[in-house]
Amino acid sequence: MPRIGVRVPPRDAINVLAESDHVIANLVDVLVVDAAGTDAADLTHDVACAWMRARLDVDPVFRRRMRRRFADLGDPFWITDREVVVADHVVVERITEPGWSGVERHIAHVMATPMVLERSTWEIHFLTGIRDVAGVPDGATVVVVKVHHSSMDGLGLVSVMRALFADPGMAHGGATSTPRGGSAPTMMRPLWREAASSVPRAIAFVRAMSASRRAMAPRAHPPRPATRFNSRITLDHRIRVLFLDLPRIRAIKRAVPEVTVNDILLTAVSLAMSRYLHDKGEEPVATLSTTMPLDIDGAVDSPAANRTTFVDVDLHTTEPEPMQRLRGVHASASEAKNRVKAMLDTHTVGPFDVAPASVLRVIGALSTMAPHDRPTVPSNTVVSNMPHGNDALWFLGAPAVSAFMPMPTVDGMGLIHHVTSLGRRVSLTVTVDSTIMADPDRYMRYLDDALVVMEGAAALAAEPASTPVPAVTDTV
């Protein structure tokens, strides 16, 4: 049994040690390629394996598996797997039924199925023959890449995708992912030494957690009203994607130059959520908020591959005027970024830089017992943004036309939004538990309607006052 490996830092290890039946820490990135008339159209398992075999050195994840210590009395390690059987990681499936349902079922199953990291740290699925899906070319192939959050964060996976799909043909030009964190291999210490070090590390964790809470207290936001989106989940996911052209969003931005593309999509989420809850007779009086991940790579000195922090952004759902809501969301997002900058300027050692594996296991166990019928919550949803760049991506001669990133829901957070961009195409992915939202297509219409409303307001700002604002119609 190997005695040398790469220690998994606590910030990464929590993603596996705190997993449970309702907290699945998988990461999924999906590339849509226009396969018609290319070698990607009639893909076989052998060809897919040969393509992937040429790319095993794109990132260390493709040659690794995890080794956990007995009873998690020590940190887990990444072990190099010298005999990678590519065929065990690759799936090729032809989608025979038209429409989105077959694609959704496969992706939802992949996303929610736990990984056994001692055997496999990655999967790649090729879904061919897709047709009659809005926003997707007929004959498209969808490539689903799955890794675990303990090995990288979302931007790390984007870097892997850009290296995997950099070359048009079968051969690979040697592109590799950009490392985020990482440390050198080391000899595993005896278990008794690992266990003994857990005590001072647990004390350091408690002290760091206390210091962190004191530092954040002056900047803390009030709790938000709980909604249907904040109940327990079943992992029966519904996945929908709204494909958008970037010029459409930039037309709104021209009316309010100070806002970002992300601010506009945050506001679309705000408008859609409040409208959906209003339709259900559940719109709260107080404003809702979203959790938003922010990249802190380069700002912290840590070996962890997960290099993001999370902030709460007010969605201003009590503001009725859409463009005023957009300005409010922009101000709140800017304030959140400034809070993170101030935190990083005084950053020392965080609690999850030192937590021993045993403490991470306890945190995971306690999270499964948390009640989800409380009147308030820290945040109501998640909106994440993962740009994939402007460079062309390819698979066997087929150009990529879009990318999207569904994300598993967890107890207390049953509605997740993920914004991705590839070139001039933006995808807004919604993942929701079926018990929370049985009619996701209605919600997707509300997202699109929200953009129509902002487009109309932007046009009104640029045109004479007589220009009408496009009406929003209830399409239910």
C-alpha positions in Angstrom: 0.0 0.0 0.0 1.5 3.4 -1.0 3.0 5.4 1.9 3.6 8.6 -0.1 0.9 11.0 -1.3 -0.4 14.5 -1.4 -2.1 15.6 1.8 -5.6 16.9 1.2 -5.9 20.2 3.0 -8.9 20.7 5.4 -10.5 23.2 3.1 -10.7 20.5 0.4 -11.2 17.5 2.7 -14.4 18.9 4.2 -16.1 18.3 0.9 -15.7 14.5 1.4 -15.6 14.2 5.1 -18.8 16.2 5.6 -20.7 14.5 2.7 -24.0 12.8 3.5 -27.1 11.5 1.8 -28.3 15.0 1.2 -25.0 16.8 0.7 -23.3 15.5 -2.5 -20.1 17.4 -3.3 -19.9 16.6 -7.0 -18.8 19.2 -9.6 -20.2 18.9 -13.1 -19.3 20.9 -16.2 -21.2 20.3 -19.5 -20.0 21.3 -23.0 -22.4 21.4 -25.9 -20.7 20.7 -29.3 -22.2 21.0 -32.7 -21.4 17.5 -33.8 -23.4 17.2 -37.1 -21.1 16.1 -39.9 -18.1 15.5 -37.6 -16.4 12.5 -35.9 -18.2 13.5 -32.7 -21.6 12.6 -34.2 -21.2 8.8 -34.3 -19.0 8.4 -31.3 -18.0 4.9 -30.1 -16.7 4.0 -26.6 -13.3 3.0 -28.0 -12.8 6.3 -29.8 -13.9 8.3 -26.7 -11.5 6.3 -24.6 -8.6 6.9 -27.0 -9.4 10.6 -27.0 -9.4 10.7 -23.2 -6.3 8.5 -22.9 -4.3 11.2 -24.8 -5.4 13.8 -22.2 -4.7 12.0 -18.9 -1.9 14.5 -18.1 -4.1 17.6 -18.4 -4.6 17.6 -14.6 -3.5 15.4 -11.7 -7.1 14.5 -11.0 -7.1 12.0 -13.9 -4.3 9.9 -12.3 -5.4 10.1 -8.6 -7.5 8.3 -6.1 -8.0 9.1 -2.4 -6.7 7.2 0.6 -8.5 7.9 3.8 -6.9 7.1 7.2 -8.5 4.6 9.6 -11.7 6.1 11.2 -10.6 9.5 9.6 -8.1 9.9 12.5 -5.8 11.7 10.0 -6.0 13.8 6.9 -6.8 11.9 3.7 -4.2 11.8 0.9 -4.2 11.8 -2.9 -2.4 8.7 -4.2 -1.1 8.4 -7.8 -2.9 5.7 -9.7 -0.3 4.4 -12.1 -2.7 2.0 -13.9 -5.6 4.2 -15.0 -8.2 2.1 -16.8 -9.8 4.8 -18.9 -12.7 2.6 -20.0 -13.9 2.5 -16.4 -14.3 6.3 -16.3 -15.9 6.9 -19.8 -19.5 6.5 -20.8 -21.0 6.9 -24.3 -24.8 7.0 -24.6 -27.0 7.8 -27.6 -30.1 9.8 -26.6 -32.8 8.3 -28.6 -35.8 10.3 -27.4 -36.2 13.8 -28.8 -36.3 16.8 -26.4 -34.7 17.6 -23.1 -36.0 14.9 -20.8 -33.4 12.2 -21.8 -30.5 14.6 -21.5 -31.8 15.9 -18.1 -32.2 12.4 -16.7 -28.7 11.4 -17.5 -27.1 14.6 -16.2 -29.2 14.6 -13.1 -28.2 11.0 -12.3 -24.5 11.7 -12.9 -24.7 14.9 -10.7 -26.4 13.3 -7.8 -24.6 9.9 -7.7 -21.9 9.9 -5.0 -18.3 9.2 -6.0 -16.2 6.5 -4.3 -13.0 8.4 -4.3 -10.9 5.5 -3.3 -11.7 4.0 -6.7 -12.4 7.0 -9.0 -12.0 10.7 -8.9 -13.5 11.5 -12.3 -16.0 10.5 -15.0 -16.7 11.7 -18.5 -20.0 11.1 -20.3 -20.7 11.6 -24.0 -24.4 12.0 -24.9 -24.9 11.8 -28.7 -27.7 12.3 -31.1 -29.5 15.1 -29.2 -32.3 16.8 -31.1 -35.3 19.1 -30.6 -33.8 20.9 -27.6 -34.2 24.7 -27.6 -30.9 26.5 -27.9 -29.0 23.3 -28.9 -28.1 22.4 -32.5 -29.8 19.2 -33.8 -27.4 16.3 -33.8 -25.4 17.9 -30.9 -23.2 15.9 -28.6 -23.1 16.9 -24.9 -20.0 16.1 -22.9 -20.4 15.9 -19.2 -17.2 16.0 -17.1 -17.6 15.1 -13.4 -15.1 15.5 -10.6 -15.3 15.9 -6.8 -15.2 19.2 -4.9 -12.4 17.8 -2.7 -10.1 17.9 -5.8 -10.9 21.4 -7.1 -13.4 24.2 -7.1 -15.6 25.4 -10.0 -12.9 27.6 -11.6 -10.5 24.8 -11.3 -12.9 22.6 -13.3 -13.2 25.4 -15.9 -9.4 25.4 -16.3 -9.5 21.6 -16.8 -12.2 21.9 -19.4 -10.3 24.6 -21.3 -7.2 22.3 -21.5 -9.2 19.1 -22.3 -11.0 20.7 -25.3 -8.2 23.0 -26.6 -7.4 20.9 -29.7 -9.8 20.1 -32.5 -8.7 16.6 -33.3 -7.8 13.3 -31.6 -4.3 14.4 -30.8 -3.6 16.6 -27.8 -1.2 19.5 -28.0 -0.1 19.3 -24.3 -2.3 22.0 -22.8 -2.6 21.6 -19.0 -4.9 23.1 -16.4 -3.8 26.1 -14.3 -3.0 24.8 -10.8 -5.0 26.3 -7.9 -3.2 25.5 -4.7 -1.5 22.2 -4.4 1.5 20.8 -2.4 4.3 18.4 -2.9 4.0 14.6 -2.1 5.0 13.7 1.4 5.4 10.6 3.5 2.3 9.6 5.4 2.9 9.9 9.2 2.0 7.0 11.4 -1.7 7.0 12.4 -0.9 7.6 16.1 1.0 10.8 15.3 -1.9 12.0 13.1 -4.4 11.3 15.9 -2.2 13.0 18.4 -1.9 16.2 16.3 -5.7 16.4 16.1 -6.0 17.7 19.6 -3.9 20.9 19.1 -5.4 21.4 15.7 -8.9 21.1 17.1 -8.0 23.8 19.7 -6.6 26.0 16.9 -9.8 25.5 15.0 -12.0 26.6 17.9 -9.8 29.7 18.4 -9.8 30.6 14.7 -13.5 30.1 14.4 -14.1 32.4 17.4 -11.8 35.0 15.8 -13.5 34.7 12.5 -17.0 35.2 14.0 -15.8 38.3 15.9 -14.3 39.8 12.7 -17.5 39.1 10.7 -20.0 40.3 13.4 -19.9 44.0 12.5 -20.5 43.1 8.8 -23.2 40.5 9.4 -26.5 40.8 7.6 -29.8 40.1 9.2 -31.3 36.7 8.6 -33.7 36.3 5.6 -37.2 34.9 5.6 -37.3 31.2 4.9 -39.1 30.2 1.7 -40.1 26.9 0.0 -36.6 27.0 -1.5 -35.1 26.5 2.0 -36.6 23.2 3.0 -35.3 19.6 2.9 -34.5 18.1 -0.4 -34.8 14.6 -2.0 -32.1 14.9 -4.7 -34.7 14.4 -7.3 -33.4 17.2 -9.5 -34.9 19.2 -12.3 -32.3 20.9 -14.5 -33.2 23.7 -16.9 -30.9 26.0 -19.0 -31.7 29.4 -20.4 -29.3 30.1 -23.3 -28.7 33.8 -23.9 -26.7 35.9 -26.3 -24.3 38.2 -24.6 -25.3 41.3 -26.7 -28.8 41.0 -25.3 -27.5 41.4 -21.8 -25.1 44.2 -22.8 -27.9 46.2 -24.2 -29.3 46.4 -20.7 -25.9 47.3 -19.3 -25.7 50.3 -21.7 -28.6 51.9 -19.8 -26.9 51.4 -16.5 -23.2 51.5 -17.3 -21.9 50.9 -13.8 -23.5 47.5 -13.4 -22.0 44.1 -14.5 -23.4 41.3 -16.6 -23.5 39.3 -13.3 -25.6 42.1 -11.6 -28.1 41.9 -14.5 -28.5 38.1 -14.1 -28.7 38.4 -10.3 -31.6 40.9 -10.8 -33.3 38.5 -13.2 -33.1 35.8 -10.5 -34.5 38.3 -8.0 -37.4 39.2 -10.2 -38.2 35.6 -11.1 -38.0 34.4 -7.5 -40.3 37.1 -6.1 -42.8 36.6 -9.0 -42.8 32.8 -8.5 -43.4 33.1 -4.8 -46.1 35.8 -5.4 -47.9 33.3 -7.7 -47.8 30.7 -4.9 -49.1 33.2 -2.4 -45.8 33.0 -0.5 -44.0 36.3 -1.2 -42.4 37.4 2.0 -42.5 41.0 3.2 -38.8 41.2 3.9 -36.1 41.0 1.2 -34.5 37.8 0.0 -30.8 37.2 -0.6 -28.4 34.9 -2.4 -25.1 33.3 -1.6 -22.5 34.2 -4.1 -19.0 32.5 -4.4 -16.1 34.9 -4.9 -12.7 33.8 -6.2 -9.8 34.6 -3.7 -7.0 32.8 -5.7 -3.9 34.9 -5.3 -5.2 36.6 -2.2 -4.5 33.8 0.3 -1.5 31.6 0.9 -3.0 28.1 1.1 -2.3 24.7 -0.5 -6.1 24.2 -0.9 -7.6 23.7 -4.3 -10.8 25.3 -3.2 -10.0 29.0 -3.4 -13.4 30.6 -3.1 -15.2 32.4 -0.3 -19.0 32.9 0.0 -20.8 36.2 0.6 -24.5 37.1 1.1 -25.9 39.5 -1.5 -29.2 41.3 -0.9 -31.6 40.7 -3.9 -33.8 43.7 -3.1 -37.0 41.7 -3.7 -39.1 44.4 -2.0 -38.1 47.0 -4.6 -40.9 47.0 -7.3 -39.2 49.0 -10.0 -36.9 46.7 -12.0 -34.0 49.1 -12.8 -34.0 50.4 -9.3 -33.8 46.8 -8.2 -30.9 46.3 -10.6 -29.0 49.3 -9.1 -29.7 48.0 -5.6 -28.4 44.6 -6.4 -25.3 46.2 -8.0 -24.7 48.2 -4.8 -25.1 45.1 -2.6 -22.8 43.0 -4.8 -20.1 45.7 -4.7 -20.5 46.0 -0.9 -20.0 42.2 -0.6 -16.8 42.3 -2.7 -15.5 45.1 -0.5 -16.3 43.1 2.6 -14.2 40.2 1.2 -11.3 42.5 0.4 -11.3 44.0 3.9 -11.4 40.4 5.3 -8.5 39.3 3.2 -6.5 42.4 4.1 -6.6 41.2 7.7 -6.6 37.5 7.0 -4.6 35.3 9.3 -5.3 31.6 9.7 -8.9 30.5 9.0 -10.7 27.8 10.9 -10.8 25.5 7.8 -7.0 25.9 7.3 -6.3 23.9 10.5 -9.3 21.7 11.2 -8.4 18.1 11.7 -10.3 15.4 9.9 -12.2 14.3 13.0 -13.6 17.7 13.5 -14.7 17.9 9.8 -16.6 14.6 10.3 -18.4 16.0 13.3 -19.3 19.1 11.3 -20.8 16.9 8.6 -22.8 14.9 11.1 -24.2 18.0 12.8 -25.2 19.5 9.5 -27.5 16.5 8.8 -29.4 17.2 12.1 -30.0 20.9 11.5 -33.7 21.8 11.5 -35.1 23.1 8.2 -38.4 24.5 9.5 -37.0 27.7 11.0 -38.6 31.1 10.0 -35.3 32.6 8.9 -32.3 31.5 7.0 -28.9 33.0 6.2 -29.6 33.0 2.5 -32.4 31.9 0.1 -30.5 30.6 -3.0 -27.1 30.4 -4.7 -26.0 32.3 -7.8 -22.6 31.3 -9.1 -20.7 32.6 -12.1 -18.1 30.6 -14.0 -16.8 32.3 -17.2 -15.3 29.8 -19.7 -13.4 32.3 -21.8 -13.5 33.5 -25.4 -11.3 30.9 -27.0 -12.8 28.2 -29.2 -13.2 24.7 -27.6 -13.5 21.6 -29.6 -14.3 17.9 -29.5 -13.2 15.7 -32.5 -13.7 18.5 -35.0 -17.0 19.7 -33.5 -17.0 23.3 -32.2 -18.4 23.9 -28.7 -21.4 26.3 -28.8 -22.1 26.6 -25.1 -21.3 25.4 -21.6 -23.4 25.0 -18.5 -22.9 23.8 -14.9 -25.7 22.3 -12.9 -25.0 21.9 -9.2 -26.6 19.5 -6.7 -29.0 21.0 -4.2 -28.6 20.5 -0.5 -30.9 20.5 2.5 -31.9 24.1 3.1 -30.8 25.2 -0.4 -33.1 23.6 -2.9 -32.8 26.2 -5.7 -29.4 26.8 -7.3 -28.4 29.1 -10.2 -25.2 28.8 -12.2 -24.1 31.4 -14.8 -21.6 30.3 -17.4 -20.3 31.9 -20.5 -18.4 30.7 -23.6 -17.6 33.3 -26.1 -20.7 35.3 -26.8 -23.1 32.7 -25.3 -24.3 32.9 -21.7 -26.1 30.0 -20.0 -28.2 30.4 -16.9 -28.6 26.9 -15.4 -31.3 26.3 -12.7 -31.1 23.1 -10.6 -34.1 22.6 -8.3 -35.5 19.8 -6.2 -38.7 18.5 -7.7 -40.5 18.6 -4.3 -39.7 22.3 -4.1 -40.6 23.3 -7.6 -42.8 21.0 -9.7 -43.1 23.5 -12.6 -39.5 24.6 -13.4 -40.5 25.6 -17.0 -42.7 28.4 -15.4 -39.8 29.6 -13.4 -37.6 29.6 -16.6 -40.2 31.8 -18.3 -40.1 34.2 -15.4 -36.3 34.5 -15.8 -36.6 35.3 -19.5 -39.5 37.7 -18.7 -37.3 39.5 -16.2 -34.8 40.1 -18.9 -37.5 41.4 -21.2 -38.7 43.8 -18.6 -35.1 45.1 -18.1 -34.6 45.3 -21.8 -37.8 47.4 -22.1 -36.7 49.7 -19.3 -33.3 50.1 -20.9 -34.9 50.9 -24.2 -37.2 53.4 -22.6 -34.2 55.2 -21.0 -32.6 55.5 -24.4 -35.7 56.4 -26.5 -38.3 59.2 -26.3 -40.9 58.8 -23.5 -43.5 57.6 -26.0 -41.7 54.3 -26.6 -43.7 51.5 -25.0 -42.2 49.1 -22.6 -42.8 45.4 -23.7 -45.5 43.8 -21.6 -44.9 40.7 -19.6 -47.5 38.1 -20.2 -48.3 35.1 -17.9 -47.6 32.1 -20.0 -48.9 29.5 -17.5 
